[in-house]
Each structure stands twice: as C-alpha cells, then as structure tokens.
Amino acid sequence: MADLKCTVENCGYNEEHLCCKGDIMVGGQHACSCEGTCCESFTQRREGMDSFKSSVVHPSKTISIDCEAIKCVYNSNYKCHADHVDIKGCGACDCAGTECSTFKEK
C-alpha cells in the first residue's frame, strides 16, 4: 500500500487530497512518462452532490494501487510498490486529464 496524495480536486473520491475509494487503477500500459499515465478510477465530482463517498468510507492516506504502466520501475505484477504516489490533474474532466506523477521509466 502506498502513501497517496491526490491533487485532482474535482474527483468525486477526493477529500482533503486523500482518496475515499479504497483502491485505484493507474492506466498507461505503454507509458514512457508521467503524461502517458492516468488515474482510471477518476470520476468527476458533480455539482450539488457530495461525491460517491458513503458515510462509512473515509479518506485514507494509504491505498492499494493497481497499475497497468508496465514500464514503470514501481510496477511489479500490476501492483504499485512505490512508498509514495502523487496523482495530479488540475481541472480534469475525465481520467485522461489525470496522471501519476510518480511514474519513473525502467
């Protein structure tokens, strides 16, 4: 489990730069840089809706991260093994507007 910081403030799972989903999927099977990755778990926060969080789910500093970025040094058997992961995407409208800025090519 990685220490996750998410600055995608318009994601429905983001609360105080932490994720309330429990686990995420980083996409970018052929990525060679951060820009080639994305948070496939992103869902846009809707106006007037708190988010997809339930009353029993709380933001968590650590999270399980599945990862399709096979060229990343932190990917082992499609799991992220980085100690710390940053997900970015200011103003993202869909997952393509997000990225894993922790990605490091093998």
BANUPA-735529 format. One record per residue: x negated, y negated, z negated of N, C-alpha, C in turn; residue number from 1. Coordinates in steps of 0.2 Angstrom, whole numbers. Layout:
BEGIN
    n_xx    n_yy    n_zz   ca_xx   ca_yy   ca_zz    c_xx    c_yy    c_zz     n
       X       Y       Z       X       Y       Z       X       Y       Z   NUM
...
***
This chain:
BEGIN
    n_xx    n_yy    n_zz   ca_xx   ca_yy   ca_zz    c_xx    c_yy    c_zz     n
      -4       6       0       0       0       0      -4      -6       0     1
      -2     -11       4      -6     -17       5      -3     -23       1     2
      -8     -27      -1      -5     -34      -4      -3     -38       3     3
       3     -40       3       6     -43       9       8     -50       8     4
       6     -55      12       8     -62      12      11     -63      19     5
      17     -65      18      21     -67      25      23     -74      25     6
      21     -77      30      22     -84      31      28     -85      36     7
      31     -80      38      37     -81      43      43     -82      39     8
      44     -89      37      49     -91      33      56     -90      35     9
      57     -89      42      64     -89      44      65     -81      45    10
      62     -77      42      63     -70      42      68     -68      37    11
      73     -64      38      78     -63      33      76     -59      27    12
      70     -56      28      67     -52      22      62     -56      18    13
      60     -62      20      55     -66      17      58     -70      11    14
      55     -69       5      57     -73       0      50     -75      -4    15
      49     -82      -4      43     -84      -8      36     -81      -5    16
      36     -80       2      30     -77       6      29     -70       4    17
      34     -67       1      34     -60       0      39     -56       4    18
      39     -50       5      44     -46       9      49     -42       4    19
      55     -42       6      60     -39       2      62     -32       5    20
      59     -30      11      61     -25      14      59     -18      11    21
      53     -18       8      51     -12       6      45      -9      10    22
      46      -9      16      40      -7      21      41     -11      27    23
      36     -11      31      37     -14      38      33     -10      43    24
      34     -12      49      31      -9      55      27     -15      59    25
      21     -14      60      17     -18      64      16     -15      71    26
      18     -19      76      18     -16      83      12     -19      86    27
      10     -16      92       5     -18      96       0     -13      98    28
       3      -8     101      -1      -1     102      -7      -3     106    29
      -7      -8     110     -13      -9     115     -16     -16     113    30
     -15     -18     107     -18     -25     105     -25     -24     104    31
     -28     -30     106     -35     -31     106     -37     -37     101    32
     -32     -40      99     -32     -46      95     -26     -47      91    33
     -26     -52      86     -20     -53      82     -14     -55      86    34
     -15     -58      92     -10     -61      96      -6     -55      99    35
      -9     -49     100      -6     -43     103      -2     -39      98    36
      -2     -41      92       2     -38      87       9     -41      85    37
      13     -38      81      19     -42      79      22     -38      73    38
      26     -41      69      30     -38      64      37     -35      67    39
      37     -29      69      43     -26      72      49     -26      67    40
      48     -27      61      53     -27      56      56     -34      55    41
      54     -39      58      56     -46      58      64     -46      60    42
      68     -49      56      75     -51      58      76     -58      56    43
      79     -62      61      80     -69      60      85     -70      54    44
      83     -75      50      87     -77      45      93     -81      48    45
      99     -80      46     105     -83      49     107     -89      44    46
     109     -94      47     112    -100      44     118     -97      40    47
     118     -99      33     124     -98      29     124     -91      26    48
     119     -87      28     118     -80      25     112     -80      21    49
     112     -77      15     106     -77      10     101     -74      14    50
     102     -68      16      97     -64      20     100     -56      20    51
      96     -52      22      98     -45      21      96     -41      15    52
      93     -45      10      91     -43       4      97     -41       0    53
      97     -36      -4     103     -34      -9     101     -36     -16    54
     105     -36     -20     104     -38     -27      99     -33     -31    55
      98     -27     -28      93     -23     -31      86     -23     -28    56
      85     -26     -22      79     -27     -19      76     -34     -20    57
      70     -33     -23      66     -39     -25      60     -40     -20    58
      58     -46     -19      51     -47     -16      46     -43     -19    59
      41     -40     -15      36     -36     -18      29     -39     -15    60
      24     -39     -19      18     -41     -17      14     -36     -13    61
      16     -30     -15      13     -24     -11      18     -20      -7    62
      16     -18      -2      21     -15       3      18      -9       7    63
      22      -4       9      19       1      14      20      -2      21    64
      14      -1      25      14      -4      31      13       2      36    65
      17       3      41      16       7      46      13       3      52    66
       9       6      56       5       2      61       4       5      67    67
       6       2      73       5       5      79      -1       3      83    68
      -5      -2      80     -11      -5      83     -17      -1      82    69
     -17       4      86     -22      10      86     -29       7      86    70
     -30       1      89     -37      -1      90     -39      -6      84    71
     -35      -6      79     -37     -10      73     -41      -5      68    72
     -46      -8      65     -50      -4      60     -47      -2      54    73
     -41      -5      52     -37      -4      46     -32       2      47    74
     -31       4      54     -26       9      55     -29      16      55    75
     -26      20      51     -28      27      50     -21      31      50    76
     -20      35      55     -14      39      56      -8      35      56    77
      -8      29      59      -2      25      60       0      22      53    78
      -5      21      48      -4      18      42      -9      12      41    79
      -7       7      38     -12       1      37     -16       3      31    80
     -22       2      31     -26       3      25     -30      -3      23    81
     -28      -9      25     -31     -15      23     -29     -16      16    82
     -33     -19      12     -32     -21       5     -27     -27       5    83
     -27     -32      10     -23     -37      10     -21     -38      18    84
     -15     -40      19     -12     -41      25      -8     -48      26    85
     -10     -52      31      -6     -58      32      -2     -57      38    86
       5     -59      38       9     -59      43      11     -66      45    87
      10     -69      51      11     -76      52      16     -76      58    88
      19     -82      59      24     -83      64      29     -89      63    89
      26     -95      62      30    -101      60      35    -102      66    90
      41    -102      64      46    -104      69      48     -98      73    91
      46     -92      72      48     -86      76      55     -85      76    92
      58     -83      82      65     -82      84      66     -74      85    93
      60     -71      86      61     -63      86      54     -61      85    94
      53     -54      85      47     -51      82      41     -53      87    95
      42     -55      93      36     -57      97      33     -63      95    96
      37     -67      91      34     -73      88      30     -72      82    97
      29     -66      80      25     -65      74      19     -61      75    98
      14     -61      71       8     -57      72       5     -55      65    99
       1     -50      66      -3     -48      60     -10     -51      60   100
     -11     -56      56     -17     -60      57     -23     -56      54   101
     -22     -51      51     -27     -46      48     -30     -42      53   102
     -27     -41      59     -30     -36      64     -37     -38      65   103
     -41     -32      66     -48     -33      67     -49     -27      72   104
     -52     -28      78     -53     -23      83     -59     -19      81   105
     -58     -12      82     -63      -7      81     -69      -8      85   106
***
